[in-house]
Amino acid sequence: MEAGWYQEMVIVPDPGNINRFYIFCAGIAQPVVGLYYSIVDLSFNGGLGKVVQKNVQLRNDTICDGVTAVRHGNGRDWWVIARSWKSTY
């Protein structure tokens, strides 16, 4: 098995704002399950950034195999992919 195959978090740029990044995180253990995102804006604190939105829940089911992202074919947008634990059985 290759090290690092499982990731609970992925960071993608905001296509509409070069200073903002989305952090998508999989909650994999009770009571925090599901898919969440937070937004970091690097235009604050001299470029160090600040969390401007935190732990917004997108899904409330258990996530299996973590979360990943791939760039859309248009070269600008991103697809964030997470698989529900329920889909594995």
C-alpha angles and dihedrals in degrees: 000000000000117000116246098025094131121064127178094190140043131181122212131176121250104249091214100046125039091203097056130079131185119222111202115196132185116221102210105170133060130292092021108054132147138050120306137178136201129188124225119195114202094194089082129079097021093302096315090104139218135238104249098176125022137199101347107178117229099169132018102201128094113276119223126203093009127258134297140175136215130191115254118244090253088069093232111067131058136223114217112203128198128161124218116236087228091064092062096069 
